[in-house]
């Protein structure tokens, strides 16, 4: 039995399986979504579906697909229905729930059904536009509004807005709330700038450009949820057997969810009423706080942990978190140190610690196989962007060692010790050889070769302003701490260094 509207009444009744009501399948179309990817289906569409179940939003989504390949047939066969498996930890409890999401009404191909998309643009019930077209989706182009369809996402959006403007005569109350989720800073502002540029390029009337500015809200947003996508192998077979049906669109996500939307307009909050259904949706005048928490306490913890974890013999995040010493390291790193470093005018220490607690639970998720080697990609640039500001803040406030930060940085240095093989740089640890995916691998390799001692190596790396844009030896106490931890790593190994740090 395949999931579809026709088979909904035949699904098993179980508290762990959430099934839509017939009324949810008849809700009006209020959202135009560019993209069918798993992040959209696992986060924004998850929130909208939840709000529909609680009768807080009461609207479904028309999805625009850029290509004709992959997925559209499954959406049609299953009437837009798909199962999302939510798995992980929340407040110390294991979550394992299954939701048949009915938020998607239909999927239209931009290539072959562009006129239907423009027809939907005329709908008085349309209120919201959501997108995730990857980071390269929000770019300027030479699109013409008469193209069928325009090639770029901003071009398509401009055409939709123009159709709506003409249909309603520029009525102020027919503007849309537009929320891009592409992973670029100020995505809403950048999208608006490009749409306005395209409008000028297409020589569209001043009244329309004024309507874009005055009647439509382009909101910056930040999304955070790991959505690996399809289940694999035996997991898929076992899940399908338990559910009692097949689902070509089934996806899995972690429990943690965040969609921070920047807006201070009462109208935006009114239109995005799905935010009332889940604390994971935050509408605030300034979302920089959430960006900083994610960048520093999630991404920053990942970066300062990955080298150490791999040196200690752990392949995946969940495997490492099963080790008491490493678990203690992550807790000390994120709550005692990085939380101190991120605390400031906008973020309290208590807020930072709460977010750190959620990070620790996400690291422990038994359903995710997040590999440390994948996290080590672009290791040096991530260290610069995510952690160097925190290192400076922490040492300026605490000025005490040895720190978990120093151990994490020392492990980064040892992990980056490599030799060139052909066009690649490779390192070896615990008898395993790994490839460094880092554009600074050659520089670090050369510094290892030129250094007589590990202390010399630390000095050479920290003082290299080409790597860090400043001399990190000027951070009081940091160089000494890193030297101590690197000596311990090279002499006794990662496991001993971890236990020594935790015992104090």
C-alpha positions as CSV (number, residue, x, y, z in Angstrom):
1,X,0.0,0.0,0.0
2,X,1.4,3.4,-1.1
3,X,0.7,6.6,0.8
4,X,-2.0,8.7,-0.8
5,X,-5.3,10.4,0.0
6,X,-7.1,7.2,-1.0
7,X,-5.2,5.1,1.5
8,X,-5.2,7.5,4.5
9,X,-8.3,5.8,6.1
10,X,-6.5,2.5,6.0
11,X,-3.5,3.6,8.0
12,X,-2.8,2.1,11.4
13,X,-4.1,4.0,14.5
14,X,-1.1,4.5,16.8
15,X,-0.1,7.4,19.0
16,X,3.3,7.6,17.4
17,X,1.7,8.1,13.9
18,X,0.1,11.5,13.2
19,X,-2.4,11.3,10.3
20,X,-4.2,14.4,8.8
21,X,-7.9,14.9,9.0
22,X,-10.0,15.2,5.9
23,X,-10.5,18.9,6.6
24,X,-6.7,19.5,6.4
25,X,-6.7,18.1,2.9
26,X,-9.2,20.8,1.7
27,X,-7.5,23.9,3.2
28,X,-7.0,26.8,0.8
29,X,-3.6,27.4,-0.9
30,X,-1.9,30.3,0.9
31,X,1.8,29.7,0.3
32,X,4.0,29.6,-2.8
33,X,7.2,27.7,-2.2
34,X,10.2,27.6,-4.5
35,X,12.0,24.3,-3.9
36,X,11.1,20.7,-3.0
37,X,14.2,19.9,-1.0
38,X,14.3,18.1,2.3
39,X,15.1,21.1,4.4
40,X,12.0,22.9,3.3
41,X,9.9,19.8,3.8
42,X,11.6,19.1,7.2
43,X,11.3,22.6,8.6
44,X,9.0,25.3,7.2
45,X,6.5,22.7,5.8
46,X,6.7,20.8,9.1
47,X,5.7,24.0,11.0
48,X,2.9,24.8,8.6
49,X,1.5,21.3,8.8
50,X,1.6,21.4,12.6
51,X,-0.2,24.8,12.6
52,X,-2.9,23.4,10.3
53,X,-3.5,20.5,12.7
54,X,-4.0,23.1,15.5
55,X,-6.2,25.3,13.2
56,X,-3.8,28.2,13.6
57,X,-2.7,28.8,9.9
58,X,-5.3,26.9,7.8
59,X,-3.4,27.0,4.5
60,X,-1.5,24.7,2.2
61,X,1.5,25.1,-0.1
62,X,1.9,25.2,-3.9
63,X,5.4,24.1,-4.6
64,X,7.4,25.3,-7.6
65,X,9.9,22.8,-9.0
66,X,12.7,24.1,-11.1
67,X,13.3,21.0,-13.2
68,X,11.2,18.1,-14.5
69,X,13.6,15.5,-13.1
70,X,13.1,13.5,-9.9
71,X,10.2,13.7,-7.4
72,X,7.3,15.3,-9.2
73,X,5.7,12.0,-10.1
74,X,5.9,10.8,-6.4
75,X,4.3,14.0,-5.3
76,X,1.5,13.5,-7.8
77,X,1.0,9.8,-6.9
78,X,0.9,10.5,-3.2
79,X,-1.2,13.7,-3.5
80,X,1.6,15.7,-1.9
81,X,1.6,13.6,1.2
82,X,4.8,12.5,2.8
83,X,6.0,11.1,6.1
84,X,8.5,12.9,8.3
85,X,10.2,10.7,10.9
86,X,11.3,12.9,13.8
87,X,14.1,11.2,15.8
88,X,16.4,12.3,18.5
89,X,16.6,13.6,22.1
90,X,14.6,16.4,23.7
91,X,15.0,17.2,27.4
92,X,16.8,14.0,27.9
93,X,14.0,11.9,26.4
94,X,14.2,9.9,23.2
95,X,11.8,11.0,20.5
96,X,10.7,8.8,17.7
97,X,7.5,10.0,16.0
98,X,6.0,9.8,12.5
99,X,3.9,12.5,10.9
100,X,2.0,12.3,7.6
101,X,2.5,15.8,6.4
102,X,-0.4,17.2,4.3
103,X,0.8,20.8,3.9
104,X,1.6,20.5,0.2
105,X,-1.4,20.9,-2.1
106,X,0.4,20.4,-5.4
107,X,3.8,20.6,-7.1
108,X,4.1,22.6,-10.4
109,X,7.0,22.5,-12.8
110,X,8.4,26.0,-13.6
111,X,9.5,24.6,-17.0
112,X,6.3,23.2,-18.2
113,X,3.6,24.7,-16.0
114,X,4.7,28.3,-15.7
115,X,1.3,29.7,-16.7
116,X,-0.3,27.8,-13.9
117,X,2.2,29.3,-11.5
118,X,1.3,32.8,-12.7
119,X,-2.3,32.0,-12.4
120,X,-1.8,31.1,-8.7
121,X,0.0,34.5,-8.3
122,X,-3.5,36.0,-9.0
123,X,-5.1,34.2,-6.1
124,X,-6.5,36.4,-3.4
125,X,-5.7,33.7,-0.8
126,X,-2.0,33.7,-1.6
127,X,-0.1,35.4,1.3
128,X,3.4,33.9,1.7
129,X,6.4,33.0,-0.4
130,X,9.1,30.6,0.9
131,X,12.2,29.6,-0.9
132,X,15.3,27.5,-0.6
133,X,17.1,27.5,-3.9
134,X,20.6,27.0,-2.4
135,X,23.1,29.8,-1.7
136,X,23.6,30.5,-5.5
137,X,19.9,30.9,-6.0
138,X,19.8,34.5,-4.9
139,X,21.8,36.1,-7.7
140,X,21.5,38.8,-10.2
141,X,20.7,37.8,-13.8
142,X,19.7,39.0,-17.2
143,X,16.2,37.6,-16.8
144,X,13.3,39.1,-18.7
145,X,10.0,39.1,-17.1
146,X,8.4,37.7,-20.3
147,X,10.6,34.6,-20.2
148,X,8.6,31.4,-19.6
149,X,9.9,31.0,-17.1
150,X,12.7,33.4,-16.1
151,X,15.8,31.3,-15.3
152,X,16.7,32.6,-11.8
153,X,14.6,32.4,-8.7
154,X,14.6,36.3,-8.3
155,X,13.4,36.5,-11.9
156,X,10.6,34.1,-11.2
157,X,9.6,35.9,-8.1
158,X,9.6,39.2,-9.9
159,X,7.2,37.8,-12.5
160,X,4.9,36.5,-9.8
161,X,4.9,39.9,-8.1
162,X,4.2,41.7,-11.3
163,X,1.3,39.4,-12.2
164,X,-0.2,40.0,-8.8
165,X,0.4,43.8,-9.1
166,X,-1.5,43.9,-12.4
167,X,-4.3,41.6,-11.2
168,X,-5.1,43.7,-8.1
169,X,-4.3,47.1,-9.4
170,X,-1.5,47.6,-7.0
171,X,-3.7,47.1,-3.9
172,X,-1.6,47.5,-0.7
173,X,-3.3,44.6,1.0
174,X,-2.4,42.2,-1.7
175,X,1.4,42.3,-1.1
176,X,3.1,39.1,0.1
177,X,5.3,38.1,3.0
178,X,8.5,36.7,1.4
179,X,10.7,34.5,3.6
180,X,13.8,33.0,1.9
181,X,15.7,30.3,3.8
182,X,18.9,30.2,1.8
183,X,21.9,30.0,4.0
184,X,23.3,33.5,3.4
185,X,23.3,36.4,5.8
186,X,20.5,38.9,5.2
187,X,18.9,36.7,2.6
188,X,15.7,38.7,2.6
189,X,17.4,42.0,2.1
190,X,19.6,40.7,-0.7
191,X,16.6,39.0,-2.4
192,X,14.7,42.3,-2.3
193,X,17.7,44.3,-3.7
194,X,18.0,41.9,-6.7
195,X,14.2,41.9,-7.4
196,X,14.3,45.7,-7.5
197,X,17.3,45.7,-9.8
198,X,15.6,43.2,-12.1
199,X,12.5,45.4,-12.1
200,X,14.6,48.4,-13.2
201,X,16.4,46.3,-15.7
202,X,13.1,45.2,-17.2
203,X,12.0,48.9,-17.3
204,X,8.8,48.2,-15.2
205,X,6.7,51.1,-14.1
206,X,7.5,53.2,-11.1
207,X,4.1,52.3,-9.5
208,X,5.1,48.6,-9.5
209,X,8.5,49.3,-7.9
210,X,6.8,51.4,-5.2
211,X,4.4,48.6,-4.6
212,X,7.2,46.1,-4.2
213,X,8.7,48.4,-1.6
214,X,5.6,49.4,0.3
215,X,3.2,46.4,0.1
216,X,5.6,43.4,0.4
217,X,7.7,42.3,3.3
218,X,11.0,40.6,2.5
219,X,12.2,39.0,5.8
220,X,15.7,37.8,6.6
221,X,15.5,34.4,8.1
222,X,17.7,31.7,9.7
223,X,17.0,28.0,9.6
224,X,18.6,25.3,11.7
225,X,17.6,21.6,11.6
226,X,19.5,18.6,10.4
227,X,17.3,16.8,7.8
228,X,19.3,13.9,6.4
229,X,16.6,13.0,4.0
230,X,15.6,9.5,3.0
231,X,16.0,6.6,5.3
232,X,18.4,3.9,4.1
233,X,18.7,0.2,3.9
234,X,17.2,-1.9,6.7
235,X,16.0,1.3,8.5
236,X,13.7,2.1,5.6
237,X,12.5,-1.5,5.4
238,X,11.8,-1.7,9.1
239,X,10.1,1.7,9.2
240,X,7.9,0.9,6.2
241,X,7.0,-2.5,7.8
242,X,6.0,-0.7,11.0
243,X,4.0,2.0,9.2
244,X,2.3,-0.5,7.0
245,X,2.7,1.5,3.8
246,X,5.3,2.6,1.3
247,X,6.3,6.3,0.9
248,X,8.7,7.4,-1.8
249,X,9.0,10.9,-0.2
250,X,9.6,9.8,3.4
251,X,12.3,11.8,5.2
252,X,14.0,11.9,8.6
253,X,14.8,14.9,10.7
254,X,16.3,15.6,14.1
255,X,14.1,16.9,16.9
256,X,15.7,20.3,17.2
257,X,14.2,22.9,15.0
258,X,14.6,26.7,14.6
259,X,13.3,29.1,12.0
260,X,14.1,32.7,13.1
261,X,12.3,35.3,11.0
262,X,13.3,39.0,11.2
263,X,10.3,41.3,11.2
264,X,8.8,44.0,13.4
265,X,5.5,44.4,11.5
266,X,2.3,43.3,13.1
267,X,1.1,42.3,9.7
268,X,3.9,39.9,9.2
269,X,3.2,38.2,12.5
270,X,-0.5,38.0,11.6
271,X,0.2,36.5,8.2
272,X,2.8,34.0,9.6
273,X,0.3,32.7,12.2
274,X,1.9,29.3,12.0
275,X,4.6,30.6,14.3
276,X,2.1,30.2,17.2
277,X,2.1,26.4,16.8
278,X,5.7,25.8,17.8
279,X,8.4,27.6,19.8
280,X,10.9,26.7,17.1
281,X,9.5,29.5,15.0
282,X,10.7,32.9,16.3
283,X,9.6,36.2,14.8
284,X,11.8,39.0,16.1
285,X,13.0,42.5,15.0
286,X,16.6,41.3,15.1
287,X,17.6,37.7,14.6
288,X,21.4,38.3,14.9
289,X,21.3,36.6,18.3
290,X,20.1,33.3,16.8
291,X,22.7,33.5,14.0
292,X,25.5,34.1,16.6
293,X,24.3,31.2,18.8
294,X,24.2,28.8,15.9
295,X,27.5,29.9,14.5
296,X,29.4,29.9,17.8
297,X,27.8,27.2,19.9
298,X,26.8,24.7,17.3
299,X,29.2,25.2,14.4
300,X,32.0,26.5,16.7
301,X,31.7,23.4,19.0
302,X,31.8,21.1,15.9
303,X,35.0,22.8,14.7
304,X,36.9,22.7,18.0
305,X,35.8,19.1,18.5
306,X,36.3,17.3,15.2
307,X,40.1,17.0,15.1
308,X,40.2,15.8,18.7
309,X,37.4,13.3,18.2
310,X,39.2,11.8,15.1
311,X,42.5,11.7,16.9
312,X,40.8,9.8,19.8
313,X,39.6,7.2,17.3
314,X,35.9,8.2,16.9
315,X,34.4,8.1,13.4
316,X,31.0,9.7,14.2
317,X,29.6,12.3,16.5
318,X,27.3,10.0,18.3
319,X,30.1,7.5,18.9
320,X,32.2,10.2,20.5
321,X,29.4,11.4,22.7
322,X,29.1,7.8,24.1
323,X,32.5,8.3,25.6
324,X,32.4,9.9,29.1
325,X,35.6,11.8,28.7
326,X,34.7,13.3,25.3
327,X,31.2,14.0,26.5
328,X,32.7,15.9,29.3
329,X,35.0,17.8,26.9
330,X,32.1,18.9,24.8
331,X,30.1,20.0,27.9
332,X,33.1,22.0,29.2
333,X,33.9,23.5,25.8
334,X,30.3,24.6,25.0
335,X,28.9,25.6,28.4
336,X,32.0,26.7,30.4
337,X,34.0,28.3,27.6
338,X,32.2,29.1,24.3
339,X,29.1,30.2,26.2
340,X,31.3,32.7,28.1
341,X,32.8,33.9,24.8
342,X,29.5,34.5,23.1
343,X,27.9,36.3,26.1
344,X,27.5,40.0,25.5
345,X,24.9,42.8,25.0
346,X,22.5,40.7,23.0
347,X,23.1,37.2,24.5
348,X,23.0,36.4,28.2
349,X,25.1,33.6,29.7
350,X,21.9,31.8,30.6
351,X,20.6,31.9,27.0
352,X,24.0,30.7,25.8
353,X,23.9,27.7,28.2
354,X,20.4,26.8,27.2
355,X,21.4,26.7,23.5
356,X,24.6,24.8,24.5
357,X,22.4,22.2,26.2
358,X,20.4,21.7,23.0
359,X,23.7,21.4,21.1
360,X,24.8,18.6,23.4
361,X,21.5,16.7,22.9
362,X,21.9,17.1,19.1
363,X,25.4,15.7,19.3
364,X,24.1,12.7,21.2
365,X,21.3,11.9,18.7
366,X,21.5,8.1,18.3
367,X,19.8,8.3,14.9
368,X,22.3,10.5,13.1
369,X,25.6,9.3,11.6
370,X,27.5,12.6,11.3
371,X,31.1,11.8,10.4
372,X,33.9,13.9,11.9
373,X,35.9,13.8,8.7
374,X,33.0,15.6,7.0
375,X,32.9,18.2,9.7
376,X,36.7,18.8,9.1
377,X,36.1,20.1,5.6
378,X,37.6,23.6,5.2
379,X,38.9,23.2,8.8
380,X,41.1,26.3,8.9
381,X,38.6,28.8,7.5
382,X,35.9,27.5,9.8
383,X,38.3,27.9,12.8
384,X,38.9,31.5,11.7
385,X,35.3,32.4,11.1
386,X,33.6,30.5,13.9
387,X,36.1,30.2,16.8
388,X,38.8,32.8,16.7
389,X,36.4,35.6,17.9
390,X,35.3,33.3,20.8
391,X,38.9,32.4,21.7
392,X,39.7,36.1,22.0
393,X,36.6,36.8,24.0
394,X,37.1,33.9,26.4
395,X,40.7,34.6,27.1
396,X,40.0,38.3,27.6
397,X,37.4,37.4,30.2
398,X,38.7,34.2,31.8
399,X,42.5,34.3,31.3
400,X,42.9,30.9,32.8
401,X,44.0,27.5,31.5
402,X,44.3,24.8,30.6
403,X,41.1,25.2,28.5
404,X,39.1,22.9,26.3
405,X,39.4,25.5,23.6
406,X,43.2,25.1,23.8
407,X,42.9,21.3,23.6
408,X,40.6,21.6,20.6
409,X,42.9,24.0,18.8
410,X,46.0,21.8,19.6
411,X,44.1,18.8,18.1
412,X,43.4,20.9,15.0
413,X,47.1,21.5,14.6
414,X,48.0,17.8,15.0
415,X,45.1,16.8,12.7
416,X,46.6,19.1,10.0
417,X,50.0,17.5,10.2
418,X,50.3,16.0,6.7
419,X,52.4,15.0,3.7
420,X,51.7,15.7,0.1
421,X,50.7,12.7,-2.1
422,X,50.1,13.8,-5.7
423,X,47.7,16.7,-5.5
424,X,46.4,15.8,-2.0
425,X,47.6,16.3,1.5
426,X,47.1,13.3,3.8
427,X,47.4,12.7,7.5
428,X,47.7,9.5,9.5
429,X,46.3,8.6,12.9
430,X,45.7,5.3,14.6
431,X,47.0,3.6,11.5
432,X,44.4,5.3,9.3
433,X,45.2,7.7,6.5
434,X,42.8,10.5,5.8
435,X,42.6,13.3,3.2
436,X,42.7,16.9,4.3
437,X,40.0,18.9,2.5
438,X,41.4,22.3,3.4
439,X,42.8,25.0,1.2
440,X,45.4,25.8,3.9
441,X,46.7,22.2,4.2
442,X,49.9,23.0,2.3
443,X,50.7,25.9,4.5
444,X,50.2,23.9,7.7
445,X,52.2,21.0,6.3
446,X,55.1,23.2,5.5
447,X,55.0,24.7,9.0
448,X,55.2,21.2,10.5
449,X,58.2,20.4,8.4
450,X,60.0,23.7,9.3
451,X,59.4,23.4,13.0
452,X,62.0,21.9,15.3
453,X,59.6,21.4,18.1
454,X,55.8,21.4,18.8
455,X,56.3,24.7,20.7
456,X,57.9,26.2,17.6
457,X,55.1,24.9,15.4
458,X,52.5,26.6,17.7
459,X,54.4,29.8,17.6
460,X,54.7,29.8,13.8
461,X,51.0,29.0,13.2
462,X,49.6,31.5,15.8
463,X,51.7,34.4,14.6
464,X,50.8,33.9,10.9
465,X,48.6,36.8,10.1
466,X,48.0,35.3,6.6
467,X,46.0,32.5,8.3
468,X,44.2,34.5,11.0
469,X,44.2,38.1,9.9
470,X,46.0,38.9,13.1
471,X,48.7,37.6,15.4
472,X,47.1,35.1,17.8
473,X,50.2,35.0,20.1
474,X,48.9,38.4,21.4
475,X,46.0,36.6,23.1
476,X,47.2,36.4,26.8
477,X,47.8,32.8,27.8
478,X,46.5,31.2,24.7
479,X,49.8,30.2,23.0
480,X,51.1,28.7,26.3
481,X,47.9,26.6,26.7
482,X,48.0,25.4,23.1
483,X,51.7,24.4,23.5
484,X,50.9,22.5,26.7
485,X,48.0,20.6,25.1
486,X,49.8,19.8,21.8
487,X,52.7,18.4,23.8
488,X,50.3,16.2,25.7
489,X,48.6,15.0,22.5
490,X,51.9,14.1,20.9
491,X,53.4,12.4,23.9
492,X,50.3,10.7,25.5
493,X,47.6,10.6,22.9
494,X,44.1,12.1,22.6
495,X,42.4,9.8,25.1
496,X,44.9,10.7,27.8
497,X,44.6,14.4,27.0
498,X,40.9,14.3,27.3
499,X,40.9,12.5,30.6
500,X,43.5,14.9,32.0
501,X,41.5,17.9,31.0
502,X,38.2,16.6,32.5
503,X,39.9,15.6,35.8
504,X,41.5,19.1,35.9
